[in-house]
Every structure is written in structure tokens, then in C-alpha cells.
Amino acid sequence: MRKNMRTMNNTWVRRMLVGMLLLAPCTLPLLCFAECGVLPLGVWRCNANSPCPLPPAPCGIENTAFQSGEFLSYDLYFNWKFVWVKVGTASMSTVQSNYKGQKAFRSSLITRGNSQLDNVFVMRDTLLCYTDTDLSPLYFRKGAREGERYYVDELWYSYPNGNCHLKMHRIDADGEVHWKDAEYKDCIYDMMSVFLRARNFDVTKLKEGDNIPMPISDARRLNNSWLKYTGKTTLKMKNSNDKYRCLVFSFIERENGKNHELIRFYITDDKNHMPVRLDMFLSFGSAKAYLSGYKGLRNPMESHVK
């Protein structure tokens, strides 16, 4: 088990964060699956022979899903030979703050392995982002200790002439420092800001099978990924007796000419759009994250089944 658990460095841990933040790496151009055409809120229908356009600038969206003071917590599980083992926790908080003199949201995600996981693989990740009040990205930082590696990613956003400019900084595990700049005509997001944005889509305008492009960058490369809306269900939690009416999405990447479902996630079918479960599909097993607590919600919890 020790040898196999070490392989999580580049696979399971990355996808655990993908699940929490709707992230996956791949390469442009975006390709999707349905009939070509533009839908509201940056939703596109396209096919394998026709690239999906990226969402146009400006990069904000009206926030109706969360407020300052929201706190979400999760239990993390890994399946080892058909046995589900709790391996850690994750928590996300959002508060109103200030960034370079303007009002902003400050959001952070902290992921920690427990003592059982520490025996074979140390996981200590802290992610931070600032967005303006309409959720346009301003700054992102990830500091990650994963196994014996520690690295830092940083992004600074600006919007000259309606474009999206990224200043990128990375400190590799070996201490090597990298700086570079890139500018795009389309909106680009990061692990954190894409999560905040995704919670605010108007699902009444979505149909089963719709794809929502989600171009994401870190300090190394631009990633190709999108969400696919797959419908509704009622979900019973593993770590409690709670049931929730949920919307179901898949997070998909295109890599090496193929589409891969990395994450299937369930969000409450109410105005909070709060993730309650995430299923992560791995080459050597599977992992899940279950909601374990919440407070400071903006809207009533109307999806809870009593």
C-alpha cells in the first residue's frame, strides 16, 4: 500500500484539488460534444470537429450564490481494494476584503491529510484568491506540499483593452524560479476563481448535455477543461443521514486527442449551489469528498430533504 499511495503525488492529490475547485490540465483548443451554437451565460453546444469558443470578456458574473462569512468543510476518502478510508479534510472560506484599494472577495482552500495518510504521503495545500465583487479574478496563489515536494504558483490579473493579461510566477520543488506573461482575448481563470464562478451559473438555462468552457491557467500553462451538465438526482450522504436534491456536473479534460471525465460533482439544487459530494476517477482507484459542515450561507438551504 505504501508504494501505491506514493503515486498520488501527481494523480490523486492533483485531482482531489481538481474536484474541490473544478480543475483539470489539458491543451487548447476546447472541443465539446453537442450541436454547435451559443447559449446563455457562456454555454456552448459544439461537436468533436468544431472548437468551442472561450467565454468573452469582461470576466465577471453576478454573484447570487454566496456571501462573506461562508465556510464549507469536507471529509476526504480514498478507495483501497474496495475499502473506503478517510484520508483527510478540506475547508473553504470566503470573506469580503480589499485588494489594492478596491472591494474584493478573499477565498481560501486548505487541504490536509490525516495521520494515517501522513505515514505514506504528506499533503498540505493552501490556495488563496482575490476576485472583485463581480468575481473577475485579481490574484491567485497556491502553496503545496505534496509528498516530498513543495512548490508555489502565483497569478496576477489585469485587463488592458478588454483583454485578460496574466503575470505568472512559479517556484519549483527544486527552488528554480520562473516568471512569464501571457495575454488572451478571452477570459482565463484559476483553480479558485473558476469555483466561485461555477456556483453562479443559471441552471434554468441549461439542458442535459450542455458544455460550459472553463479555461484555467496556473503558472506553467493554459489548461483545456469544461463542465458538462448531466441532470438532477437526490443524493444520500455517506458520512451522515442527510439527503440533498442535487444538480450533477462532470468535469472533463481533453488530452492526447481524447476526452476524460475526471470529476463528477453534485451541487445543491437551490440558490447556494453548494458542492455536497465529488467523485474523482483515478487510474488506480477512486476518491470522494463529502460535505461535513457549513455555515454562513447566503440563501436558505432549500435542497435538504427532510
N, C-alpha and C positions, 0 to 999 in steps of 0.2 A: 504493500500500500504506500509506503513512504516514497518509493521510486516513482510510482504513478502519480501521486499527489504533487510531486515537484513539477510535473508537466503543466500544472495550472498557471505557471508564470506567464506564458504567452497565450493561453487559451481561456481557461475558466475564469481567472481574475479579470481579464480584459472584458469578457462577455458579461460577467456579473455587473461591471460598471456600465456596459452597454445596456443591460436590462434596466438598471436604475435610471439611466439617462437617455435611453433610446439611441445608442450609438453603435456603429459598426464601420470598419475601414474597408474601402474599395477604391475604384478608379473611375473617372468620368469616361464617357458620358452616361447620364442616367437612362436606364431603359426600364419600361414597365410593361403592363400586360393587357390592357383593355383597349377599347376603341379610342382613337385619337380625339382630343377635344379638351377645351378649357372648362373647368368647373369652378364654382366659387371658392374663395379662401385658398387659392393656390393649389387646388386639387386638379390633377390631370389624368385623362384616360389616354393611354398610348399602347403601342404594341412592341414586340421584340425587334421590329425593324425600324422603329421610329423613336428617336430620343425624346425624353421628357424635358421640356424647358424648365429651368430653375425659377423659383419664385422671384418676382420683380421687386426692386427696391421701391419705396422705403421698407425697412426690415421689421417694423413694429406690428403689433396686433393688439386689439383691445383686450385688456385683462378683466375677465369676469370670474375666474376660477379660484383665485387665492388672494390672501391679504397678508400684510405684515403681521408677524407673530405665528404663522403656521409652522407646525412641527410634525413630521412624519417619521415613524420608526419601523424597521423591518427585521425579521429573522431570516437568515440565510442558511439554506440546506444544500447538501450535495448527496447525490445518489451513488453509493458504493456497493456494487454487487447486490442490487435490489433492496438495499437498506438505506433509508434516508437519515442522514446525520446532520445535526445542526453544527455549522462551522463558523458562524459569526453573526454580526449585526450591522445594520446601516441606518443612518439617520440623516434627514434633510430638513433644514430650517431656512426660512425666508423672513427678512426684516426690511423695513424701509430705512434707507441710509442716504448717503451723499457721495457723489463721485465727481471730483474736480469741479465742485461748486454747483452741481445740478442734482435734483432729487433722483434717487435711484433705488432699485431693489438690490439687496445683497443676499445671495443664496449660497449655501454651503452644503456639501455632502461629505459625510465621514463614514468610511467603511473599515471595519475592524474584524480580524479573525479572532476566534476564541482560543483558549489554551490548548484545546485538542488539535486545532489546525496549526497553531504555533509550533507544535512538535515536529511538523513536517514542512510547513510553509508559512512564513510570516507575511501578513497582509495588513498594511496600514496606509490607506489612501485618503487624502483630503483634497477636495475640489471646491473652488470658490469662483463665483462670477458676480459681476455687476451688470445690470441692464437698466436702461432708462424706464420710465413709468409705463411706456407702451411696449416694453420688452425687447427693444432693439439692443443687441449686445454691445457692451462697452469694454469689458475686460474679463479675462478668464485665466485661472491658474490651477494646475494640478501638480501636487507633490505626492509622489507614490513610492512607497517601499513595498516591493513585491519580491519575496524571496530574499536573495542577497543583493538585489538591485534597488537603487534609489535614483529617481530622475525627476526633473521639473519641466513642465510645459507652461508657457505663458503666451497669451494673445492680447494685443491692444487693437481696438477697432476705431476706425474713423470713416467718414462718409463724404469724401470730396466729390463734388459734381454729381452727386447721386449714386456714385459707385461705393463698393464696400472694400476698404483698404485694411489689410491685416499686417501688423508688425509682430513677428514671431520670434520667440526666444526659447531655446531648449538647452538644458544641462543634462547630458547623457550620464549613464551609470558610471562611466569611466572618468567623468569630470570634464569631458570636452564640451565646449560652449558653442552654440550655433545661433546666429542671427540672420533673419531674412525678411523680406517684404513681398507682399503679393496684393494685387488689386483685381477685383472682379466687378462685372457689371450687374451681377446678381447677388442676392443676399446669401451670406455664409454664416453658419452658426457653430457652436461648440457643444461639448457634452452637456453643459448645464443649461445654456440659453435655449437649446432645442427642446429640452424637457419642459421648461416653462411655457414655451410657445405651443407645444403639442397639447397641453392641457386646455388650451383656449380655442381649439377648433370647434366650429359649429357643426355638430354631428347630424343635425337635422337636414343638412345639405349634402350628406354623404350617402352613397349607395354601397351595398356589399360589393367588394372587389375594387373600389376606388383606391388609387395610389396617391400618396402625398409626398412629393420630393422633399428630402431633408439633407441638403448638402452640408457636411460637417468638416471642420478642419481642426487639426492640432498643430503643433509647432513643426511638424515634419511634412505633412501632405494634406491635400484635399481629398475627402472620402466621399464615395458614392453610396447613398443609402436612402431608403424611403419607407414609409409606413403603408401598410395595406389594411383597410378596414374590412373585417370579416363577419361582423354581425353582433348579436346580443346573446347573453346567457345569464343564468343565475348560478352563482358560484358559492360553494361552501368552503370555508377556510380550513386549513389543516391544523393550525395552531390555536383554534378556538371553535366555538359552535356558531359563529356569525355567518350569515349569508348576505350576499350583495347582488343586486341586479347590475350587470356589467356590460360595457362595450368591449369588444375584443379586437385587438390590432396585432398584426405581425410586423416585425422589424426585419427588413430584407436588405441584403447587400448583393451587389453584382461583382464577382471576382473571377478572373480567368475565364470569362465568357459565360459564366453560369450564375444563376440567382440562388441565393442561400437564405433560408429563414433562420435567423439567429435567435430571435426572441419572440415569444407570444405573450402579450401582456393584457391584463384585464383592468379596466378603469371604471370607477363608479358611474352609473348611468344617471347622473344628476349634474348640477352646475359646478360641482367641485372637480369632477373628472380626476379623482384621486386614484392612483395605482394601488390595487389591493393584492395582486399576485403577478409574478413574472416567471415564465418558464424559459429556461436557457438551454439550447440544444448544442451539445458538445460532441466532438469526435470520439470521446472516450467515456461518455456518461451524460448526465444531465444535472442541472441545478435549478433551484427555485428560490424566490424571495416572497415572503408572506408579510403583509401588513401586521404589525404587532401593536401599534398605538398611533393616535393622532390627537392634536388639539389645535385650537386657533383657526378652524375652518372658516372660510368666508361665507359659505352658504349652508343651509340646512342639509343634514345627511339624509336625503330622501330615498336613497337607493338601498338602505339597510332593510333587510327582510326580517320582520319580527314574527 
